[in-house]
């Protein structure tokens, strides 16, 4: 074993690579290591104790007791000799030993040195746990055993830190936790100094999903390893590399970094964009990089990472794949998150959510045919929240399920209430793509209808084209079940999504609602006129009833009626209104046949 170790440490480059792969050099102090150096000083009655790592040209102290310096030159350092053997290395008097006469330690008044080498399981010497004294002394067998045991505890801590908590297993890079610890340490050492960081996303969400489906976890591992191999050699001593996500690297530029962060980001992006072999398949990363600058100590490490995440998301949406942190965007995201959090509570109280209803008009007769239920939210602190600010976000989360159920129950209860007042009013509600992907969606809606006491024929469900794309077969089955029970089905916002005409032939729907984007400028746009007229003709040929949304001018109304559009809704005829207003608006007007 000793011969193996000696042979291995002779391979200096391999030893240095092993040392750097552990990501211990130039990292912040750690209580877990400091406890061991304090113990060594106490048990061996030495004023100075260090965990010293042997770099190419220096001894760097990961932990130290009784000394303020963080490193010394490697030349003539006793630790360099200590890693050459697996035994305790003792020098009773440095000033009398020809190897160390004139060395920095001897000239500083140090006389005694004792060091236990720190070897990896592969036999690479990393450095030593050592004690020094300004007095000439020896180390007895018991003291040697204490030092040896403590060195074993140091290596156990290094292996534990490598295995969990601080280092990624696939790349060997420090992870998010280590980044946080380093930022805290730098803030203590360089408070109020300026620093910057950048976050690299190697692939788009779509590319990541495709790679995972084809290659599984091999795709992610090969990608991140290839990226880390390219970035490591470019870090130097003032830039630090971390892995903070499956395909994300963070680079921290310390206050000592003297270069141009933007130029450095461009350099790293260039090397990352070269193809990486993933299981023999060359994958070209679509790199996005977000960056931010900050003053050490002003932000928590988590806030710094959050700013980077905001910036890289902006970068993914930008044309050149790069974005600098924008406080305005951050505030918008923070508000969106807060609203999502508060919306979950709003579903369980009685005074925040409400439905307003916008009448749908028969364009040929001017009579009303039903209403569309539109959600309104009055936040207890912020007041009315515009629907566009919270509904799209809610529909992308697990809140979509309880939201749709709340809307269905509330709308059907209103239908029953109107019936007691002598009006039979069909109501349409919106459902999201997530709703239609729920295996029991149709079953739950039918249960709500049955409990409400309203006729199924008075409920219409509206969904957008995008809701079909994910799982068309399941969607069709769900909609057929609902249609067979008497519920009306409508395609909402037609023309704004996938517009796959084959869906119109297979979906069990009877109503097609033309998106308001085509109606807004209808009287002035010849192109929109041709499109809308073609949509109406095609939908009628396929047996659909056509509804135009967003009618705000008499000219648009007249054109749509002339082209045979069946229904319309918009501010020209009626704005969304509270239930009591709906009742007073509807009663004086005749009801067209719903059949």
C-alpha positions in Angstrom: 0.0 0.0 0.0 2.8 2.4 0.9 4.6 1.8 -2.4 1.3 2.4 -4.2 0.8 5.7 -2.5 4.4 6.8 -3.2 4.0 5.9 -6.9 0.7 7.7 -7.1 1.7 11.0 -5.5 4.6 11.2 -7.9 2.0 11.8 -10.5 1.7 15.4 -9.6 -0.9 16.4 -12.3 -3.2 13.6 -11.3 -2.8 14.6 -7.6 -3.6 18.2 -8.4 -6.7 17.2 -10.5 -7.9 15.1 -7.5 -7.4 18.0 -5.2 -9.3 20.4 -7.5 -12.1 18.0 -8.1 -12.9 18.1 -4.4 -13.5 21.8 -4.7 -11.9 22.6 -1.3 -9.4 25.2 -2.5 -10.3 28.9 -1.8 -13.6 27.9 -0.3 -15.0 29.6 2.8 -14.3 28.3 6.4 -16.5 25.5 7.7 -17.4 24.7 11.3 -17.1 21.0 10.6 -13.3 21.4 9.8 -12.7 24.2 12.3 -13.8 21.9 15.1 -11.1 19.4 14.2 -8.3 21.9 14.1 -9.4 23.3 17.5 -9.4 19.7 18.8 -5.9 19.1 17.5 -4.6 22.2 19.2 -6.2 21.3 22.5 -5.3 17.6 22.6 -1.7 18.1 21.4 -1.2 21.4 23.3 -0.1 23.2 20.2 -0.7 27.0 19.7 -1.2 26.6 16.0 -3.1 23.9 14.0 -4.1 23.9 10.4 -5.7 21.7 7.7 -3.3 22.5 4.9 -3.9 21.6 1.3 -0.9 21.3 -1.0 -1.6 23.3 -4.3 0.8 23.6 -7.2 2.9 26.4 -5.6 1.3 27.1 -2.2 0.0 25.6 1.0 -3.6 26.8 1.5 -5.3 26.5 4.8 -8.8 25.2 4.7 -9.0 25.6 8.5 -6.6 27.2 11.0 -6.2 27.9 14.7 -3.7 30.4 16.1 -2.7 32.0 12.7 -4.2 34.7 10.6 -2.6 34.0 7.2 -4.5 31.8 4.7 -1.6 30.4 2.7 2.2 30.2 2.5 4.5 29.3 -0.4 4.8 25.6 -1.0 8.5 25.8 -1.4 10.3 24.5 1.8 6.9 23.9 3.5 7.0 20.7 5.7 3.5 19.7 4.4 5.0 19.0 1.0 7.2 16.4 2.6 4.4 15.0 4.8 2.3 13.9 1.8 5.2 11.8 0.5 4.5 9.0 2.9 1.7 7.5 4.9 3.4 8.1 8.2 3.2 11.1 10.7 5.9 13.6 9.6 7.6 15.2 12.6 10.3 17.9 12.6 11.4 18.6 16.3 13.2 21.8 15.3 12.8 23.5 11.9 15.7 25.8 12.6 18.1 22.9 13.0 16.8 20.8 10.1 18.8 21.6 6.8 15.6 21.0 4.8 13.9 23.9 6.4 16.6 26.4 7.5 15.6 29.7 5.9 12.0 28.6 5.2 9.1 31.0 5.8 8.0 29.0 8.9 11.5 28.9 10.4 12.1 32.6 9.8 8.7 33.3 11.5 10.0 31.6 14.7 8.3 28.2 14.3 10.4 25.4 15.7 8.3 22.3 16.0 6.1 20.7 13.2 4.0 17.5 13.1 1.8 16.6 10.2 -0.5 13.7 9.4 -1.0 13.3 5.6 -4.5 13.4 4.1 -4.9 10.7 1.4 -7.9 10.0 -0.7 -9.1 6.4 -1.2 -7.3 6.5 -4.6 -4.0 7.3 -2.9 -3.8 11.0 -3.8 -2.1 13.2 -1.1 -4.2 16.3 -0.6 -2.3 17.9 2.3 -2.0 17.5 6.0 -3.5 18.1 9.4 -0.6 19.6 11.2 0.3 21.2 14.5 3.2 23.7 15.0 4.8 25.3 18.0 7.4 28.0 18.7 9.2 25.5 21.1 11.4 22.6 20.2 9.6 19.4 21.2 8.9 15.8 20.2 5.7 13.9 19.6 5.3 10.6 21.4 3.4 7.6 20.2 0.2 8.6 21.8 0.4 12.1 20.2 1.1 10.5 16.8 -2.0 8.3 17.2 -4.1 11.3 18.1 -2.9 13.2 15.1 -3.5 10.2 12.9 -7.0 9.7 14.2 -7.9 13.4 13.7 -6.5 13.2 10.1 -8.8 10.3 9.5 -11.7 12.4 10.8 -10.7 15.2 8.4 -10.8 12.8 5.4 -14.1 11.4 6.6 -15.5 14.9 6.6 -14.1 15.6 3.1 -15.7 12.4 1.8 -19.0 13.2 3.5 -19.0 16.7 2.1 -18.3 15.3 -1.4 -21.0 12.7 -1.1 -23.8 14.9 0.1 -24.8 18.5 0.7 -22.1 20.4 -1.1 -21.0 18.6 -4.3 -22.8 17.2 -7.3 -22.1 13.5 -7.8 -22.1 13.6 -11.6 -19.8 16.5 -12.2 -18.0 16.9 -8.9 -18.9 20.6 -9.0 -19.9 22.5 -5.9 -23.6 22.8 -5.7 -26.1 25.5 -4.7 -25.5 25.0 -0.9 -21.8 25.5 -1.4 -22.5 28.6 -3.5 -24.5 30.0 -0.6 -21.8 29.3 1.9 -19.1 30.9 -0.3 -21.3 34.0 -0.8 -21.7 34.4 2.9 -18.0 34.0 3.5 -17.1 36.5 0.7 -19.6 39.0 2.2 -17.8 38.8 5.5 -14.4 39.2 3.9 -15.3 41.9 1.3 -18.3 43.6 2.7 -19.6 46.5 0.4 -17.4 45.3 -2.5 -18.9 44.9 -5.9 -19.3 41.4 -7.4 -21.2 39.8 -10.2 -22.6 36.4 -11.2 -24.1 34.7 -14.2 -26.3 31.7 -14.7 -26.1 29.5 -17.8 -29.0 27.4 -19.0 -27.6 24.9 -21.5 -30.8 23.9 -23.3 -34.3 25.1 -23.9 -37.2 23.5 -22.0 -38.3 21.8 -25.3 -34.8 20.5 -26.0 -34.4 19.2 -22.5 -37.7 17.3 -22.7 -36.8 15.8 -26.0 -33.4 14.7 -24.8 -34.8 13.1 -21.7 -37.4 11.2 -23.7 -34.8 9.8 -26.1 -31.8 9.2 -23.8 -33.2 9.4 -20.3 -30.9 10.6 -17.6 -27.9 9.9 -19.8 -28.8 13.0 -21.7 -28.6 15.3 -18.7 -25.4 13.7 -17.3 -23.5 13.8 -20.6 -24.6 17.4 -21.2 -23.7 18.7 -17.8 -20.4 16.8 -17.7 -19.4 18.1 -21.1 -20.3 21.6 -20.1 -18.4 21.5 -16.8 -15.3 20.1 -18.6 -15.3 23.1 -20.9 -15.9 25.7 -18.1 -13.5 24.5 -15.4 -10.2 25.4 -17.1 -11.5 29.0 -17.7 -12.3 29.8 -14.1 -8.9 30.9 -12.8 -8.6 32.0 -9.2 -11.2 34.7 -9.1 -14.2 33.0 -10.8 -16.0 30.0 -9.2 -18.2 27.5 -11.0 -21.2 25.8 -9.5 -23.9 23.4 -10.7 -27.3 24.7 -9.5 -29.7 22.7 -11.7 -30.0 19.7 -14.0 -28.6 21.7 -16.9 -27.6 25.0 -15.2 -24.2 26.4 -14.2 -23.7 29.4 -12.0 -20.4 31.4 -12.2 -19.5 33.7 -9.4 -17.0 36.5 -10.1 -15.5 37.4 -6.8 -14.6 41.0 -5.9 -11.0 40.3 -7.0 -12.1 39.6 -10.6 -10.7 42.4 -12.7 -12.0 41.6 -16.1 -15.2 42.5 -18.0 -18.0 40.3 -16.9 -19.9 40.7 -20.2 -16.9 39.6 -22.2 -16.3 36.7 -19.9 -20.0 35.6 -20.3 -19.6 35.8 -24.0 -16.5 33.7 -23.9 -18.1 31.0 -21.8 -21.2 31.0 -24.0 -19.1 30.5 -27.1 -17.4 27.3 -25.7 -20.7 26.0 -24.3 -22.5 26.3 -27.7 -20.2 23.8 -29.4 -21.8 20.3 -29.8 -21.6 17.9 -26.9 -21.7 14.2 -27.4 -24.5 12.6 -25.6 -24.5 8.8 -26.0 -22.8 9.3 -29.3 -25.3 11.9 -30.5 -23.9 15.4 -31.0 -26.2 17.8 -29.2 -25.8 21.6 -29.8 -26.7 23.5 -26.6 -29.1 26.5 -27.0 -27.4 28.5 -24.3 -29.2 31.2 -22.4 -27.3 33.3 -19.8 -28.6 35.7 -17.2 -26.4 37.9 -15.2 -26.6 40.3 -12.3 -24.3 42.6 -10.3 -24.5 43.2 -6.6 -22.8 44.6 -3.5 -21.5 42.0 -1.1 -23.5 41.9 2.1 -26.6 43.7 0.7 -28.4 40.6 -0.6 -28.8 37.2 0.9 -27.3 34.3 -1.2 -30.8 33.1 -2.0 -31.8 36.5 -3.3 -28.7 36.5 -5.5 -29.7 33.2 -7.0 -33.3 34.3 -7.4 -32.2 37.3 -9.4 -30.1 35.0 -11.6 -33.0 32.8 -12.2 -35.2 35.7 -13.1 -32.5 36.9 -15.5 -32.0 33.6 -17.2 -35.7 33.2 -17.7 -35.7 36.6 -19.4 -32.7 35.4 -21.5 -34.6 32.3 -22.6 -37.3 34.6 -24.0 -34.9 37.1 -25.6 -33.6 37.1 -29.2 -29.8 36.8 -28.3 -30.1 34.5 -25.3 -28.7 37.0 -22.9 -30.4 39.2 -20.2 -29.3 41.3 -17.3 -31.4 41.2 -14.1 -34.3 43.6 -14.4 -35.9 44.8 -11.1 -39.2 45.6 -12.9 -39.5 42.0 -14.2 -38.5 40.7 -10.8 -41.3 42.7 -9.1 -43.8 41.4 -11.6 -42.8 37.8 -10.9 -42.9 38.4 -7.2 -46.4 39.9 -7.5 -47.5 36.9 -9.7 -46.2 34.5 -7.1 -47.9 36.4 -4.3 -51.2 36.4 -6.2 -51.0 32.7 -6.8 -50.3 32.1 -3.1 -53.2 34.3 -2.1 -55.6 32.9 -4.7 -55.5 29.5 -3.0 -56.9 31.1 0.1 -59.4 33.1 -2.0 -61.1 29.8 -3.1 -62.1 29.1 0.5 -63.6 32.4 1.6 -66.9 34.0 0.5 -65.9 37.6 -0.1 -63.2 37.6 -2.7 -64.2 35.7 -5.8 -67.3 36.4 -7.9 -68.7 35.7 -11.3 -69.8 38.4 -13.7 -71.8 37.5 -16.8 -71.6 38.9 -20.3 -74.6 38.3 -22.5 -74.3 36.5 -25.9 -76.5 38.0 -28.6 -78.1 36.5 -31.6 -76.7 38.8 -34.3 -79.7 38.3 -36.7 -82.4 39.1 -34.2 -80.6 41.1 -31.5 -82.0 38.8 -28.8 -79.9 37.3 -26.1 -79.1 33.6 -26.2 -77.1 33.1 -22.9 -74.3 34.5 -20.9 -70.6 33.7 -20.4 -69.3 33.5 -16.8 -66.2 35.7 -16.2 -64.2 35.4 -13.0 -63.6 38.5 -10.9 -61.2 38.7 -7.9 -61.2 41.5 -5.2 -58.0 41.0 -3.2 -58.3 42.0 0.4 -55.3 44.3 0.3 -54.8 45.1 -3.4 -58.4 45.5 -4.5 -59.7 44.3 -7.9 -57.1 42.2 -9.8 -57.4 42.1 -13.6 -58.3 38.6 -14.9 -55.3 38.6 -17.3 -53.0 39.0 -14.3 -54.0 35.9 -12.4 -56.1 33.5 -14.5 -53.4 32.4 -17.0 -51.0 31.7 -14.1 -53.6 29.8 -12.1 -54.5 27.6 -15.1 -50.9 26.4 -15.2 -51.0 25.1 -11.7 -52.8 22.5 -9.5 -55.2 25.3 -8.6 -56.9 24.9 -12.1 -58.9 21.9 -10.7 -60.5 23.6 -7.7 -60.9 26.9 -9.7 -63.0 25.2 -12.4 -65.1 23.4 -9.8 -65.7 26.6 -8.0 -66.8 28.4 -11.2 -69.0 25.5 -12.3 -70.8 25.3 -8.9 -71.2 29.1 -8.7 -72.4 29.5 -12.2 -74.9 26.6 -12.0 -76.2 27.9 -8.6 -76.8 31.2 -10.4 -78.6 29.4 -13.2 -81.0 27.8 -10.7 -81.5 31.2 -9.0 -82.4 32.9 -12.3 -84.8 30.0 -13.0 -86.6 30.8 -9.7 -87.0 34.3 -11.1 -88.5 33.0 -14.3 -85.5 33.0 -16.6 -83.9 30.0 -18.2 -80.4 31.3 -18.9 -77.7 29.1 -20.6 -74.3 29.8 -19.1 -70.8 29.0 -20.5 -67.7 28.6 -18.4 -64.0 28.3 -19.4 -61.9 25.2 -18.7 -58.2 24.9 -19.0 -55.9 22.5 -20.7 -55.0 21.0 -17.3 -58.7 20.3 -16.6 -59.1 18.2 -19.7 -56.0 16.2 -18.9 -57.5 15.1 -15.6 -58.8 11.5 -15.9 -61.9 12.2 -13.9 -62.8 15.6 -15.2 -66.0 14.7 -17.0 -67.1 12.6 -14.0 -66.6 15.5 -11.6 -68.4 18.0 -13.8 -71.4 15.7 -14.2 -71.5 15.3 -10.4 -71.5 19.1 -9.9 -74.4 19.4 -12.5 -76.4 16.7 -10.7 -75.9 18.3 -7.3 -76.8 21.8 -8.6 -80.3 20.8 -9.8 -79.7 22.7 -13.1 -80.4 21.1 -16.5 -77.2 19.9 -18.2 -78.3 21.6 -21.4 -77.9 25.0 -19.7 -74.2 24.5 -19.2 -71.6 25.1 -21.9 -67.9 24.4 -21.5 -65.4 26.5 -23.5 -61.8 25.3 -24.1 -59.0 26.6 -26.3 -57.4 24.7 -29.1 -54.2 24.3 -27.1 -56.1 22.1 -24.6 -56.4 19.4 -27.3 -52.7 19.2 -28.3 -51.3 17.3 -25.3 -53.6 14.3 -25.2 -56.1 14.5 -28.0 -57.5 10.9 -27.4 -58.3 11.6 -23.7 -59.8 15.0 -24.5 -62.1 13.5 -27.1 -63.3 10.8 -24.6 -63.9 13.4 -21.9 -65.8 15.7 -24.2 -67.9 12.9 -25.7 -69.0 11.9 -22.2 -70.0 15.5 -21.4 -71.8 16.0 -24.7 -73.7 12.7 -24.4 -75.0 14.0 -21.0 -76.4 17.1 -22.8 -73.6 19.7 -21.9 -72.7 22.0 -24.8 -69.1 22.1 -25.9 -67.4 25.2 -27.5 -63.9 25.9 -28.9 -62.8 29.2 -27.5 -60.4 31.8 -29.0 -60.3 29.9 -32.4 -57.5 31.1 -34.6 -55.1 32.1 -31.8 -53.7 28.6 -31.0 -52.7 25.6 -33.0 -55.6 25.9 -35.5 -55.3 22.3 -36.5 -58.4 21.9 -38.7 -58.4 18.2 -38.2 -59.6 18.8 -34.6 -62.8 20.4 -36.0 -63.7 17.1 -37.6 -63.0 14.9 -34.6 -64.0 16.9 -31.6 -67.6 16.5 -30.2 -68.1 20.3 -30.2 -71.0 22.4 -31.6 -69.8 26.0 -31.1 -66.8 27.8 -32.4 -65.8 31.2 -30.9 -63.6 33.4 -33.1 -60.8 35.1 -31.1 -61.3 38.8 -30.4 -58.0 39.5 -32.0 -59.6 39.1 -35.4 -62.6 41.3 -34.5 -60.9 44.3 -32.9 -59.8 45.9 -36.2 -62.3 44.1 -38.4 -63.8 47.2 -40.2 -60.3 48.5 -41.1 -58.4 45.3 -42.0 -59.2 43.6 -45.3 -57.0 40.7 -44.3 -59.0 40.1 -41.1 -62.3 40.4 -43.0 -61.2 37.6 -45.4 -60.0 35.4 -42.5 -63.2 35.9 -40.4 -65.5 35.4 -43.4 -63.6 32.2 -44.3 -63.8 30.9 -40.7 -67.5 31.5 -40.6 -68.1 29.7 -43.9 -65.9 26.8 -42.9 -67.4 26.4 -39.5 -70.9 26.4 -40.9 -69.9 23.8 -43.5 -68.8 21.6 -40.6 -72.0 22.1 -38.6 -70.7 24.6 -36.1 -72.6 27.6 -34.6 -70.2 30.6 -34.7 -69.7 33.2 -32.0 -67.6 36.3 -32.4 -66.0 37.8 -29.3 -65.0 41.4 -28.7 -67.5 43.3 -30.8 -67.1 46.9 -29.9 -68.3 48.8 -33.0 -71.5 48.9 -35.0 -69.5 48.4 -38.2 -68.0 45.1 -37.0 -71.5 44.0 -35.8 -73.0 44.7 -39.2 -70.2 42.9 -41.1 -70.5 39.8 -38.9 -74.3 39.7 -39.3 -74.0 40.1 -43.0 -71.6 37.2 -43.2 -74.0 35.0 -41.3 -72.1 34.9 -37.9 -74.6 33.4 -35.5 -73.8 35.1 -32.2 -71.6 37.8 -30.7 -70.6 39.3 -27.5 -68.8 42.5 -26.7 -69.0 46.0 -25.1 -71.1 47.3 -28.0 -74.0 45.1 -26.8 -73.3 44.6 -23.1 -70.4 44.6 -20.7 -69.9 41.9 -18.1 -72.2 42.5 -15.1 -73.1 41.2 -11.7 -75.9 38.7 -11.4 -78.6 41.3 -10.3 -77.6 43.5 -13.2 -77.9 40.6 -15.5 -81.4 39.9 -14.3 -82.5 43.5 -14.9 -80.8 43.6 -18.3 -82.3 40.3 -19.5 -85.9 40.6 -18.4 -87.0 43.4 -20.7 -85.5 41.6 -23.7 -87.0 38.6 -25.5 -85.2 35.3 -25.3 -84.4 33.6 -28.6 -84.9 29.9 -28.9 -81.9 28.0 -27.3 -82.5 24.9 -29.4 
